[in-house]
């Protein structure tokens, strides 16, 4: 993938952190497995653990967590940013599992057994997950011969946390951090074009807790950016007014601050300095959110023709300027 999509960014920024991922993973694990793991030891594996080719193909987080009483298990968490089921997910996971084990053996040449890897897919499409979760379901075998050949087949399943099948009250009741709960709410609902803010109001207690937590400010900024990028009906001013109304004075200017910081840092937006089309698309998206019909075909053509340095300068001004002319320097 040439650059991260908003879904990938929010997932990596929130569920890439052990403090937020722990509760999310524990909620989907079989109870016996969840109780057998020492969750305070959950830690992200170094980026070098998986080779460069694989890192370019997947947006994922790999954690290690110790078994209670000794050895180490690897928990593999894959977030598929597409909103549709991937029939070949088991094959993709198998490819990843083999790479992890090969690298682990290279680092532990005297090992006699492999560590456990539990694959977990977080899915937030509108329709239920329909792809096979068992690898052997992908194999073309006559049903009459399946049981006889089964002992010789590779068999493994992966876990799917299908948000479309989890009621909101159950999501809010999970033993997760408020930041993780808010991220899940956005994954599940933010793409709804009409009534997202109405739905978000039902998450009022979670939202207030995140807004009032000074340590969650950066995560909140990521959530705000995600909402603005995936929901074409929610305007920045409208979202700010909603936060002011629901969360009170602590939410003042959070939308503007989020946009300014993320643009300045060039993080997790698909807005990377360079001549990539992503930054021009993002700039036009923000301009249209702020200035509506003023962004006509001439403005779009001007953005497309601008240098990367000029586009970067306009990005720096788009949220703070009060008029379109101020942004583009007329």
BANU-410740 format. One record per residue (C-alpha): z, x, y; residue number from 1. Coordinates in pm, 1 decimal. Example, Ala and Ser with C-alpha at 12.3 -4.5 7.8 and 13.67 -1.06 7.14 Angstrom:
! BANU-410740
[pt [780.0, 1230.0, -450.0], 1],
[pt [714.0, 1367.0, -106.0], 2],
! end
This chain:
! BANU-410740
[pt [0.0, 0.0, 0.0], 1],
[pt [-100.0, 146.5, 333.2], 2],
[pt [191.4, 0.0, 519.2], 3],
[pt [485.9, -223.3, 453.1], 4],
[pt [464.2, -597.0, 500.8], 5],
[pt [753.7, -790.0, 665.2], 6],
[pt [878.3, -901.9, 321.0], 7],
[pt [895.2, -542.5, 198.1], 8],
[pt [1072.2, -423.1, 510.3], 9],
[pt [1344.8, -685.8, 499.8], 10],
[pt [1397.8, -629.5, 128.4], 11],
[pt [1426.7, -252.7, 162.7], 12],
[pt [1645.1, -269.8, 473.7], 13],
[pt [1891.9, -518.0, 325.1], 14],
[pt [1874.9, -505.4, -55.1], 15],
[pt [1810.9, -133.1, -48.8], 16],
[pt [2177.0, -98.2, 54.2], 17],
[pt [2432.3, -103.9, -230.8], 18],
[pt [2681.8, -310.6, -29.4], 19],
[pt [2428.9, -594.6, -6.2], 20],
[pt [2246.3, -542.9, -336.1], 21],
[pt [2558.0, -543.9, -554.8], 22],
[pt [2634.6, -914.0, -519.5], 23],
[pt [2268.1, -1010.7, -545.7], 24],
[pt [2222.9, -817.9, -870.4], 25],
[pt [2549.4, -933.4, -1020.0], 26],
[pt [2453.9, -1297.9, -956.3], 27],
[pt [2140.8, -1274.8, -1172.5], 28],
[pt [2273.5, -1050.7, -1450.2], 29],
[pt [2395.8, -1205.5, -1777.3], 30],
[pt [2771.5, -1248.3, -1745.9], 31],
[pt [2853.3, -1003.5, -2025.9], 32],
[pt [2636.2, -732.8, -1869.2], 33],
[pt [2775.5, -798.6, -1521.4], 34],
[pt [3129.8, -757.3, -1649.7], 35],
[pt [3040.3, -435.9, -1834.4], 36],
[pt [2914.9, -259.4, -1519.7], 37],
[pt [3134.0, -78.7, -1268.9], 38],
[pt [2979.8, -226.9, -952.9], 39],
[pt [3162.6, -6.9, -697.5], 40],
[pt [2961.1, 287.0, -839.7], 41],
[pt [2626.6, 125.9, -750.6], 42],
[pt [2417.0, 382.7, -565.4], 43],
[pt [2049.5, 422.6, -476.9], 44],
[pt [1860.9, 685.1, -672.8], 45],
[pt [1693.6, 958.4, -466.2], 46],
[pt [1339.4, 890.5, -354.7], 47],
[pt [1220.8, 1191.7, -552.9], 48],
[pt [1335.1, 1034.2, -878.6], 49],
[pt [1001.4, 856.0, -910.8], 50],
[pt [679.2, 1047.7, -862.4], 51],
[pt [464.5, 1021.0, -550.5], 52],
[pt [186.3, 818.9, -712.7], 53],
[pt [426.4, 547.6, -823.9], 54],
[pt [607.0, 532.1, -489.6], 55],
[pt [276.6, 452.0, -317.2], 56],
[pt [210.0, 159.9, -549.1], 57],
[pt [541.2, -23.2, -546.1], 58],
[pt [793.2, -146.3, -294.2], 59],
[pt [1115.2, -128.0, -488.7], 60],
[pt [1465.5, 8.6, -504.2], 61],
[pt [1611.9, 195.5, -799.6], 62],
[pt [1989.4, 201.4, -836.6], 63],
[pt [2225.7, 376.4, -1075.7], 64],
[pt [2551.1, 213.0, -1178.5], 65],
[pt [2811.2, 332.9, -1427.8], 66],
[pt [2920.6, 142.8, -1734.0], 67],
[pt [3289.0, 67.5, -1733.2], 68],
[pt [3439.4, 350.7, -1928.9], 69],
[pt [3183.2, 620.3, -1896.7], 70],
[pt [2809.7, 654.8, -1923.5], 71],
[pt [2550.6, 565.4, -1662.7], 72],
[pt [2303.2, 276.3, -1654.5], 73],
[pt [2002.2, 256.0, -1429.2], 74],
[pt [1934.3, -79.7, -1270.2], 75],
[pt [1578.6, -120.2, -1154.9], 76],
[pt [1515.0, -378.3, -882.9], 77],
[pt [1157.6, -471.9, -798.4], 78],
[pt [1068.4, -705.5, -515.5], 79],
[pt [716.5, -847.1, -540.0], 80],
[pt [620.1, -931.5, -183.1], 81],
[pt [348.6, -1176.8, -284.0], 82],
[pt [448.7, -1540.7, -296.1], 83],
[pt [271.4, -1608.8, -627.1], 84],
[pt [362.8, -1516.3, -982.2], 85],
[pt [211.4, -1196.1, -1119.5], 86],
[pt [103.8, -1250.3, -1479.1], 87],
[pt [101.3, -874.2, -1543.5], 88],
[pt [447.6, -803.9, -1401.1], 89],
[pt [582.0, -699.9, -1742.3], 90],
[pt [302.4, -443.9, -1778.2], 91],
[pt [365.1, -311.4, -1426.9], 92],
[pt [735.7, -280.1, -1501.7], 93],
[pt [664.8, -104.4, -1830.4], 94],
[pt [457.4, 152.6, -1644.0], 95],
[pt [749.0, 210.4, -1409.3], 96],
[pt [1011.9, 224.5, -1684.2], 97],
[pt [817.0, 492.7, -1870.7], 98],
[pt [786.0, 705.8, -1558.0], 99],
[pt [1160.2, 678.1, -1492.8], 100],
[pt [1250.6, 774.2, -1847.3], 101],
[pt [1004.0, 1065.6, -1846.4], 102],
[pt [1151.5, 1198.4, -1525.2], 103],
[pt [1504.9, 1148.8, -1656.7], 104],
[pt [1424.8, 1347.4, -1971.3], 105],
[pt [1274.9, 1625.3, -1761.6], 106],
[pt [1606.3, 1645.2, -1574.4], 107],
[pt [1817.4, 1611.7, -1893.1], 108],
[pt [1627.6, 1812.1, -2160.2], 109],
[pt [1926.7, 1820.3, -2397.2], 110],
[pt [1980.6, 1442.6, -2394.1], 111],
[pt [1971.7, 1259.9, -2727.9], 112],
[pt [1949.8, 905.3, -2590.8], 113],
[pt [1795.8, 734.8, -2289.7], 114],
[pt [1979.8, 546.1, -2015.9], 115],
[pt [1954.1, 167.5, -1998.0], 116],
[pt [1718.8, 25.0, -1736.1], 117],
[pt [1751.0, -343.8, -1646.1], 118],
[pt [1444.0, -471.3, -1457.0], 119],
[pt [1512.5, -744.7, -1200.0], 120],
[pt [1248.1, -924.2, -994.9], 121],
[pt [1344.7, -1109.9, -678.2], 122],
[pt [1091.8, -1388.1, -629.7], 123],
[pt [1064.8, -1614.9, -326.1], 124],
[pt [741.8, -1807.8, -369.0], 125],
[pt [717.3, -2179.1, -301.2], 126],
[pt [633.0, -2264.0, -663.4], 127],
[pt [846.8, -2162.7, -963.4], 128],
[pt [779.0, -1828.1, -1130.2], 129],
[pt [529.6, -1892.4, -1410.5], 130],
[pt [441.0, -1547.0, -1542.8], 131],
[pt [572.7, -1437.3, -1885.5], 132],
[pt [904.9, -1253.4, -1863.6], 133],
[pt [864.3, -1107.0, -2215.1], 134],
[pt [622.3, -818.5, -2255.5], 135],
[pt [505.1, -922.5, -2602.6], 136],
[pt [388.3, -1256.6, -2457.8], 137],
[pt [101.4, -1060.5, -2302.2], 138],
[pt [-25.9, -941.8, -2640.9], 139],
[pt [-317.4, -1122.1, -2804.5], 140],
[pt [-182.7, -1201.3, -3152.5], 141],
[pt [-266.4, -1495.5, -3382.2], 142],
[pt [39.2, -1717.3, -3402.9], 143],
[pt [31.3, -1706.9, -3782.9], 144],
[pt [72.8, -1328.8, -3777.2], 145],
[pt [312.5, -1298.5, -3483.0], 146],
[pt [637.9, -1304.1, -3679.7], 147],
[pt [505.7, -1053.9, -3935.4], 148],
[pt [386.3, -806.6, -3674.3], 149],
[pt [683.9, -857.7, -3440.1], 150],
[pt [891.9, -564.3, -3575.5], 151],
[pt [616.6, -324.5, -3473.5], 152],
[pt [569.2, -452.5, -3119.6], 153],
[pt [718.7, -326.0, -2797.4], 154],
[pt [959.0, -594.7, -2682.1], 155],
[pt [1150.4, -625.3, -2357.1], 156],
[pt [1223.7, -893.0, -2100.3], 157],
[pt [1286.0, -870.5, -1728.5], 158],
[pt [1515.1, -1085.3, -1515.2], 159],
[pt [1374.1, -1309.2, -1241.5], 160],
[pt [1586.7, -1430.9, -952.9], 161],
[pt [1363.3, -1724.3, -857.4], 162],
[pt [1488.3, -1847.2, -519.6], 163],
[pt [1269.1, -2156.2, -542.5], 164],
[pt [1490.1, -2274.9, -827.5], 165],
[pt [1827.8, -2198.0, -669.2], 166],
[pt [1970.1, -2470.9, -441.4], 167],
[pt [2087.5, -2350.1, -102.3], 168],
[pt [2447.2, -2445.9, -172.0], 169],
[pt [2443.8, -2220.2, -478.0], 170],
[pt [2292.8, -1933.7, -279.4], 171],
[pt [2562.5, -1969.8, -14.3], 172],
[pt [2829.3, -1975.2, -286.8], 173],
[pt [2716.9, -1645.4, -439.8], 174],
[pt [2954.0, -1351.2, -408.7], 175],
[pt [2719.5, -1163.9, -177.4], 176],
[pt [2759.2, -1025.0, 171.5], 177],
[pt [2670.9, -1259.8, 457.0], 178],
[pt [2381.2, -1029.9, 545.5], 179],
[pt [2235.5, -1065.5, 194.5], 180],
[pt [2281.2, -1443.9, 206.2], 181],
[pt [2099.0, -1463.7, 540.0], 182],
[pt [1815.9, -1248.4, 407.7], 183],
[pt [1783.9, -1474.1, 102.4], 184],
[pt [1774.5, -1781.5, 326.3], 185],
[pt [1488.4, -1626.8, 521.7], 186],
[pt [1300.6, -1520.1, 210.0], 187],
[pt [1324.0, -1875.7, 81.4], 188],
[pt [1257.8, -2074.3, 399.0], 189],
[pt [1125.7, -1867.3, 690.3], 190],
[pt [759.3, -1926.3, 609.8], 191],
[pt [806.9, -2301.0, 655.2], 192],
[pt [611.2, -2377.4, 968.4], 193],
[pt [787.2, -2684.3, 1104.8], 194],
[pt [1153.5, -2729.6, 1022.4], 195],
[pt [1280.0, -2376.4, 960.2], 196],
[pt [1535.9, -2380.6, 1242.7], 197],
[pt [1664.8, -2714.4, 1116.9], 198],
[pt [1714.3, -2560.6, 772.6], 199],
[pt [1869.1, -2246.2, 922.2], 200],
[pt [2126.3, -2461.5, 1100.4], 201],
[pt [2262.9, -2549.7, 755.6], 202],
[pt [2339.2, -2177.8, 718.0], 203],
[pt [2545.1, -2186.3, 1037.2], 204],
[pt [2860.5, -2031.7, 890.6], 205],
[pt [2666.8, -1742.6, 739.4], 206],
[pt [2469.1, -1687.1, 1058.8], 207],
[pt [2783.4, -1684.7, 1274.6], 208],
[pt [2949.1, -1433.5, 1041.2], 209],
[pt [2651.3, -1198.8, 1066.5], 210],
[pt [2622.0, -1232.8, 1445.6], 211],
[pt [2992.6, -1160.3, 1492.7], 212],
[pt [2992.7, -858.9, 1260.5], 213],
[pt [2925.0, -549.3, 1476.4], 214],
[pt [2828.2, -350.6, 1166.9], 215],
[pt [2556.2, -603.7, 1079.6], 216],
[pt [2368.7, -580.0, 1410.8], 217],
[pt [2085.2, -366.6, 1276.5], 218],
[pt [2036.9, -591.5, 974.2], 219],
[pt [2036.7, -895.2, 1204.2], 220],
[pt [1758.9, -737.2, 1409.0], 221],
[pt [1552.4, -694.8, 1091.7], 222],
[pt [1609.5, -1060.8, 1003.3], 223],
[pt [1505.4, -1176.8, 1351.4], 224],
[pt [1188.3, -970.9, 1337.5], 225],
[pt [1107.3, -1108.7, 992.8], 226],
[pt [1140.3, -1466.8, 1117.1], 227],
[pt [911.2, -1404.4, 1413.3], 228],
[pt [649.8, -1235.2, 1197.2], 229],
[pt [627.2, -1487.0, 911.6], 230],
[pt [679.8, -1816.6, 1097.5], 231],
[pt [402.1, -1895.5, 1344.4], 232],
[pt [580.4, -2194.8, 1497.7], 233],
[pt [907.8, -2030.9, 1601.4], 234],
[pt [881.5, -1876.9, 1947.6], 235],
[pt [1116.3, -1594.2, 2058.8], 236],
[pt [1268.8, -1803.7, 2339.2], 237],
[pt [1322.9, -2093.4, 2101.3], 238],
[pt [1488.9, -1870.2, 1843.8], 239],
[pt [1713.9, -1713.2, 2108.7], 240],
[pt [1819.0, -2056.0, 2234.4], 241],
[pt [1896.7, -2162.7, 1876.6], 242],
[pt [2114.2, -1854.1, 1819.7], 243],
[pt [2295.2, -1908.8, 2149.9], 244],
[pt [2364.9, -2268.7, 2054.5], 245],
[pt [2476.1, -2197.5, 1698.6], 246],
[pt [2651.2, -1862.2, 1728.2], 247],
[pt [2769.7, -1857.7, 2089.9], 248],
[pt [2778.4, -1572.1, 2343.2], 249],
[pt [2774.8, -1298.7, 2076.5], 250],
[pt [2412.1, -1389.6, 2009.8], 251],
[pt [2300.7, -1332.4, 2369.4], 252],
[pt [1968.4, -1147.6, 2390.7], 253],
[pt [1969.5, -1066.4, 2019.0], 254],
[pt [1602.7, -1165.0, 1981.0], 255],
[pt [1489.5, -948.8, 2271.3], 256],
[pt [1707.4, -658.3, 2161.8], 257],
[pt [1575.2, -677.7, 1807.7], 258],
[pt [1216.4, -666.9, 1923.7], 259],
[pt [1270.8, -383.6, 2167.9], 260],
[pt [1455.5, -162.1, 1923.5], 261],
[pt [1216.0, -214.1, 1637.3], 262],
[pt [914.6, -144.6, 1853.6], 263],
[pt [1070.8, 168.1, 2003.6], 264],
[pt [1168.4, 302.1, 1663.5], 265],
[pt [836.6, 204.8, 1506.2], 266],
[pt [1021.6, 83.0, 1196.7], 267],
[pt [943.5, -173.0, 928.1], 268],
[pt [690.7, -366.6, 1129.3], 269],
[pt [357.6, -246.2, 1015.0], 270],
[pt [350.8, -118.3, 1375.4], 271],
[pt [300.9, 251.4, 1325.5], 272],
[pt [166.5, 473.0, 1596.6], 273],
[pt [-188.2, 564.2, 1508.1], 274],
[pt [-519.3, 393.0, 1503.3], 275],
[pt [-427.6, 155.5, 1221.6], 276],
[pt [-536.9, -203.3, 1252.1], 277],
[pt [-183.3, -318.3, 1176.2], 278],
[pt [-50.4, -218.1, 1518.1], 279],
[pt [-328.0, -405.7, 1699.0], 280],
[pt [-269.8, -716.1, 1487.5], 281],
[pt [103.7, -699.6, 1557.0], 282],
[pt [45.9, -654.5, 1930.8], 283],
[pt [-183.3, -957.3, 1947.4], 284],
[pt [68.5, -1158.0, 1746.3], 285],
[pt [346.9, -1076.3, 1992.4], 286],
[pt [126.8, -1135.5, 2295.9], 287],
[pt [29.3, -1480.0, 2169.2], 288],
[pt [391.4, -1567.4, 2099.3], 289],
[pt [489.3, -1475.0, 2455.7], 290],
[pt [187.4, -1582.0, 2660.3], 291],
[pt [7.8, -1841.0, 2448.6], 292],
[pt [-339.0, -1944.0, 2566.6], 293],
[pt [-351.4, -1664.2, 2824.0], 294],
[pt [-444.6, -1437.1, 2533.9], 295],
[pt [-812.6, -1527.8, 2517.6], 296],
[pt [-1115.2, -1362.4, 2358.1], 297],
[pt [-1141.9, -1108.2, 2640.8], 298],
[pt [-782.1, -994.4, 2587.5], 299],
[pt [-838.0, -968.7, 2211.7], 300],
[pt [-1147.0, -758.8, 2270.5], 301],
[pt [-956.1, -533.4, 2509.1], 302],
[pt [-682.4, -474.9, 2251.4], 303],
[pt [-936.4, -394.0, 1981.8], 304],
[pt [-1111.1, -141.7, 2209.2], 305],
[pt [-793.9, 29.7, 2333.8], 306],
[pt [-682.5, 373.6, 2221.0], 307],
[pt [-381.9, 410.2, 1993.5], 308],
[pt [-182.8, 558.4, 2283.8], 309],
[pt [-262.7, 255.8, 2501.3], 310],
[pt [-169.8, 11.7, 2225.6], 311],
[pt [161.4, 197.2, 2178.3], 312],
[pt [231.2, 169.3, 2552.9], 313],
[pt [160.3, -204.2, 2549.9], 314],
[pt [388.3, -248.0, 2249.2], 315],
[pt [665.7, -80.4, 2445.2], 316],
[pt [626.1, -337.7, 2725.0], 317],
[pt [543.3, -657.8, 2539.3], 318],
[pt [898.1, -792.5, 2505.4], 319],
[pt [1035.4, -680.5, 2840.1], 320],
[pt [745.1, -775.7, 3070.2], 321],
[pt [752.1, -1119.3, 3231.9], 322],
[pt [373.6, -1160.4, 3265.1], 323],
[pt [67.0, -1068.0, 3065.7], 324],
[pt [-53.0, -857.7, 3359.6], 325],
[pt [264.0, -647.6, 3341.5], 326],
[pt [201.3, -575.0, 2975.4], 327],
[pt [-162.4, -474.9, 3011.1], 328],
[pt [-124.7, -304.2, 3346.6], 329],
[pt [-369.6, -515.9, 3545.6], 330],
! end
